[in-house]
Amino acid sequence: MTKLRSNFDTLVNALSPELFRFALGLCHNPDQAEDLVQETFMRGWRSRADLRDAKAARAWLYTILRNEHARLYERQRPDVRDPHELPEIAVRGYDTSTEAFVTRRALARLDADYRDPLLLQVIGGFSCREIGEMLDLKTNTVLTRLFRARKALRDQLSEPAQQEARP
Amino acid sequence: MNCLEFRRRLLADPLATDDQLHGHEGTCPTCANFARDARAQEIQLRNMLKQTKPPPGLADRIQLAARFEQRSLLQRRGWYAVAASMLVAISISMLSLWNTAIERRDLALTQSVLHHIDDEAHHLREAHAIPAARVDWVFRRFGARLAEDIGRVNFAAECLMRHKNGVHLVMPGKMGPITVFFMPGEMTDKALEIESARFHGKIVPTDWGSVAVIGEQGEPLQGLGQRLAAAVSWPAHGSAESVALRRGGGSDVDLAVGVGVGVFAGVGVAQQKNG
């Protein structure tokens, strides 16, 4: 039990920051993100005997968090079509620059099918094959979705002036 | 690799180190510019996301919650164990009480039999055999009949046992008189041993009540209760009493005040020996 607890504590210390970022990228709300991370780790704790392989545990926790988000918050996702409706979030270390704001807004506008693989790659550092396994997609599909996600981001970021000029 | 393929692969992972990508980039200035721009944007994206810090104490809260849940689980298990133990204890107590109640019931029955003998000890001195017809007559008062000869009988009467009337017989034995009680309605689950300083015997269960056979210490009584029970054809439980009570006011029934103690009845109806 002590060994399992020690392993679990190590996982929490190592992975809670990146899982929080991933959660925040999914829901854009720090409180919900914290709840998601906590619930994800509690599920991990209940299955701690299966978390001996740290690498597998990491992918498993990301998958759990994504599923939890879909279960709890996907239907409540705020409509962020209008940049002025982006939720005000205050998170420690949060980049408050205009560029960061625009990037976050562009991310929030991405469809979940494109956003999730992108966040798994950028925050989790997973390969296309690993992302495919986590999302139950073929590797080529993941490649296509990543391409489209970044293309959509570029399209949005390349015309900030037009968007800012909107009434 | 053409420009379209280059851009598709680059945007799938701008920071990938791929020789084919670098090869095309080296030969196509437009794609090289596109790649620089895409990598700068990627780095900006990653920096923005990685600058975000989790709330202070998040890891501690998660670890605390996990410990709390574990403790709750252990406590629940502890309570389950306590509840299970209590259930077992209560079951044992109930069983014990049940057994005690049965034992007390059986003890009361055996004591009532001994008290009955003591209270009517004068019947033990009956030394003369009574006619078989007289014995048969006593049984017929209960709707019962003797299916076979039960041997010599010195005393036969209808007596109040504990709650209902039954047949009281005294028969000669090797060590002294043997008392036999046919006790309708006195149901018992098993054969009961009777022991006192002077007497020993057994109460044998039947489907209509029980038969008690008591002799002096040393009297061989093996199987006697079963033989006597088998020798009498007794009516179904309940009908014997009605027959006896209907006859209760008959001219040849004497009412007498008994001297029973304890659980023994205070009033006895004794049929005196014929003659």
Interface residues (C-beta under 8 A of the other chain):
Chain A: R5 F8 D9 V12 N13 S16 P17 F20 R21 L24 G25 P30 E34 V37 Q38 F41 M42 W45 R46 V91 R92 G93 Y94 D95 E99 A100 T103 R104 L119 Q121 V122 I123 C128 L143 T144 L146 F147 R150 K151 L153 R154 L157
Chain B: R8 R9 L11 A12 D13 P14 A38 Q41 E42 Q44 L45 R46 N47 M48 L49 K50 Q51 T52 K53 P54 P55 P56 L58 A59 R61 I62 Q63 A65 A66 R67 E69 Q70
